Amino acid sequence: MRAAVGVLAVVAALDARAEPLVLYTRATPLEARTGVVEIRTVQEAIADLPADCVGAGPGSYGCSGEQRFSRVYALDFALERRDARGEVPRVDREERGQAYLFLHLERNDLTTFDEELRHTLAGLAADAFIDGFAGLSPQGEPFARIARLSPEPSWSCFEDGSSRSGSRYERHFETGPDGKREVVGSGTSSSTVPALVDRLCLGGAALLRSARPDELRTMPSARALREEAVHLGIVDGLPAVARTEDLVPLPGGFSYTVSDAPGVVQSASRHSDGSKVKASFARDGVRVGAEVTAATFPPYLVATRGWLAAWTVDTLERELGARPSETRVRSAQIRTALVATLPPTPVDGEGRPTGGTPPETVEPHFDAEAYLGAIAERLDRAARLDAETLAHAISVDPAGLASQGWILFVCRERTATFELLPTRASQEVVNASELCAALDRALARAGME
């Protein structure tokens, strides 16, 4: 169960200085039950089953003989328990009984019963399988219907680990004044006599041993959930037009370039020798490259000229059922600043500059809706939500950057990194504590703590 909250609504609300909102939520079952029924059938089967002894009257069961049945069913009930709380998910399967049905039904009645049987089984809840046979009884519906439809006696065997019983289903007839037999009712009789039950259960097992099963599964019933949510608070300080001296400058020694990459649809590379990181990203025939080292940045410009965001990952584990409980498992927080810098320098294939002097002003074009929508989609594909996953979703191939020249700062508990977008050239911020404190103050003033 996953949901990315409407990004446009989130952006509109945050621009109006609302409280932090939910960008993304999901709930993952940690423990769940699923009911399973396997249905096997054989048509026009002959079985050696109990029969009335001549002269003994109905229900004597003392004799047996080969009988032809229009259809024989085997129903195997099971309860699956799935637990995903360990390193390796565990699946336990508990058998909940077997039933065999030997039916004497006309073709139309057989179709009617089959539809009702499958409808009943498909409508069972997973928790019904806590009981044997999912709470179904050989005397209850839909099995009681067999008696009303059977022109000749039909049979069933129900067995689980603790009990076994055999049942006979039949119409009751009386001879009318005109000498014709008339149906006056129907009935079911059951017995636990071993000789009778053995013949029914063993006979059904032998007939259906090689039949291919159809499987019906209930919707899972969650017994424990992990609920994860990403909350977001924004302070938008990006200028519509900025003078170059008001942009966050690149430290000395950095390289940030753009060049043509004919025929390249998309590619990326990143190399590090420990102190220097060299990376490039190309898409649709344009390549942006960068070389960076750990550096110091002006906290005031970052905190007042950027698109600031406070991201919180909250994770709750809930136990459901008769004794519900709630436990906060983890809450991670990161703060980011997306700031404009001078666009990358145009270079030729040899790395030689091809442009003129830097522009006096820059117009940063940033689509927050596209940016947040892409992040929510990445989170939806992540196995777990934590600070590392969130930082990756925020920084890798960001959407919504319609102009060139961007630095993304990411603050965690005691560290901060920066990245020249979209190159993936990232390194540590030397003055991390000062820069992150400035972000915290700017977010706090807007109520985004």
HUNORRA-V93891 format. One record per residue. N is the residue number from 0. RES is the residue in one small letter. PSI is psi in whole degrees, -180 to 180 (none if undefined). Layout:
# HUNORRA-V93891
n/res/psi
N/RES/PSI
N/RES/PSI
This chain:
# HUNORRA-V93891
n/res/psi
0/m/111
1/r/152
2/a/126
3/a/116
4/v/147
5/g/113
6/v/-39
7/l/-41
8/a/-38
9/v/-47
10/v/-44
11/a/-43
12/a/-40
13/l/-34
14/d/-25
15/a/12
16/r/42
17/a/174
18/e/157
19/p/138
20/l/174
21/v/121
22/l/-36
23/y/140
24/t/157
25/r/157
26/a/128
27/t/126
28/p/130
29/l/-31
30/e/132
31/a/152
32/r/142
33/t/130
34/g/140
35/v/133
36/v/125
37/e/127
38/i/123
39/r/144
40/t/156
41/v/138
42/q/149
43/e/59
44/a/147
45/i/127
46/a/145
47/d/99
48/l/168
49/p/147
50/a/156
51/d/136
52/c/142
53/v/125
54/g/-6
55/a/-14
56/g/160
57/p/145
58/g/9
59/s/-34
60/y/12
61/g/-11
62/c/173
63/s/167
64/g/161
65/e/133
66/q/145
67/r/129
68/f/142
69/s/-32
70/r/145
71/v/133
72/y/149
73/a/129
74/l/118
75/d/118
76/f/139
77/a/155
78/l/123
79/e/133
80/r/122
81/r/132
82/d/118
83/a/18
84/r/-19
85/g/-178
86/e/-36
87/v/122
88/p/141
89/r/137
90/v/120
91/d/138
92/r/126
93/e/124
94/e/139
95/r/23
96/g/161
97/q/148
98/a/139
99/y/135
100/l/128
101/f/109
102/l/131
103/h/89
104/l/148
105/e/161
106/r/-48
107/n/-40
108/d/-34
109/l/-42
110/t/-43
111/t/-45
112/f/-43
113/d/-43
114/e/-42
115/e/-40
116/l/-50
117/r/-35
118/h/-42
119/t/-47
120/l/-40
121/a/-24
122/g/0
123/l/145
124/a/154
125/a/-39
126/d/-16
127/a/-24
128/f/1
129/i/-34
130/d/155
131/g/143
132/f/27
133/a/32
134/g/1
135/l/146
136/s/144
137/p/-21
138/q/-8
139/g/176
140/e/147
141/p/0
142/f/-32
143/a/-24
144/r/-25
145/i/-41
146/a/-37
147/r/-19
148/l/-12
149/s/114
150/p/-25
151/e/159
152/p/135
153/s/162
154/w/160
155/s/155
156/c/129
157/f/124
158/e/138
159/d/-165
160/g/-17
161/s/-16
162/s/159
163/r/145
164/s/151
165/g/143
166/s/147
167/r/134
168/y/129
169/e/156
170/r/153
171/h/133
172/f/153
173/e/151
174/t/124
175/g/176
176/p/-26
177/d/4
178/g/0
179/k/146
180/r/132
181/e/142
182/v/123
183/v/-1
184/g/-171
185/s/163
186/g/164
187/t/133
188/s/142
189/s/156
190/s/151
191/t/15
192/v/123
193/p/-42
194/a/-39
195/l/-49
196/v/-41
197/d/-44
198/r/-40
199/l/-50
200/c/-45
201/l/-37
202/g/-42
203/g/-42
204/a/-41
205/a/-41
206/l/-35
207/l/12
208/r/-40
209/s/6
210/a/141
211/r/133
212/p/148
213/d/134
214/e/130
215/l/132
216/r/137
217/t/165
218/m/140
219/p/143
220/s/110
221/a/134
222/r/-19
223/a/142
224/l/146
225/r/117
226/e/126
227/e/141
228/a/144
229/v/115
230/h/149
231/l/133
232/g/139
233/i/140
234/v/113
235/d/103
236/g/12
237/l/127
238/p/150
239/a/-40
240/v/133
241/a/138
242/r/150
243/t/-33
244/e/-14
245/d/-5
246/l/157
247/v/119
248/p/155
249/l/134
250/p/157
251/g/145
252/g/-10
253/f/151
254/s/132
255/y/105
256/t/161
257/v/140
258/s/166
259/d/145
260/a/77
261/p/133
262/g/-5
263/v/121
264/v/-50
265/q/136
266/s/160
267/a/147
268/s/153
269/r/129
270/h/145
271/s/136
272/d/18
273/g/-56
274/s/-29
275/k/139
276/v/129
277/k/127
278/a/159
279/s/156
280/f/130
281/a/142
282/r/136
283/d/43
284/g/8
285/v/130
286/r/131
287/v/128
288/g/158
289/a/150
290/e/128
291/v/159
292/t/169
293/a/139
294/a/166
295/t/141
296/f/152
297/p/112
298/p/-38
299/y/-46
300/l/-41
301/v/-41
302/a/-20
303/t/-9
304/r/18
305/g/173
306/w/100
307/l/145
308/a/139
309/a/120
310/w/129
311/t/129
312/v/115
313/d/132
314/t/125
315/l/142
316/e/125
317/r/132
318/e/127
319/l/171
320/g/-151
321/a/-25
322/r/73
323/p/148
324/s/164
325/e/131
326/t/127
327/r/114
328/v/-43
329/r/144
330/s/112
331/a/146
332/q/137
333/i/155
334/r/142
335/t/156
336/a/122
337/l/114
338/v/154
339/a/144
340/t/-180
341/l/139
342/p/155
343/p/149
344/t/127
345/p/134
346/v/163
347/d/-171
348/g/-21
349/e/2
350/g/10
351/r/135
352/p/141
353/t/-8
354/g/-179
355/g/-144
356/t/153
357/p/151
358/p/155
359/e/-30
360/t/158
361/v/140
362/e/97
363/p/126
364/h/114
365/f/125
366/d/98
367/a/-35
368/e/-46
369/a/-39
370/y/-50
371/l/-36
372/g/-42
373/a/-38
374/i/-44
375/a/-39
376/e/-39
377/r/-40
378/l/-34
379/d/-24
380/r/-5
381/a/142
382/a/-40
383/r/155
384/l/120
385/d/-177
386/a/-39
387/e/-46
388/t/-42
389/l/-44
390/a/-38
391/h/-45
392/a/-33
393/i/-38
394/s/-29
395/v/121
396/d/59
397/p/143
398/a/164
399/g/1
400/l/90
401/a/-15
402/s/167
403/q/154
404/g/76
405/w/143
406/i/133
407/l/123
408/f/136
409/v/118
410/c/132
411/r/-152
412/e/-55
413/r/6
414/t/164
415/a/145
416/t/160
417/f/158
418/e/133
419/l/115
420/l/146
421/p/28
422/t/-20
423/r/17
424/a/107
425/s/152
426/q/179
427/e/149
428/v/122
429/v/-44
430/n/51
431/a/-44
432/s/-42
433/e/-44
434/l/-44
435/c/-34
436/a/-37
437/a/-40
438/l/-44
439/d/-41
440/r/-42
441/a/-40
442/l/-39
443/a/-38
444/r/-28
445/a/8
446/g/22
447/m/51
448/e/none
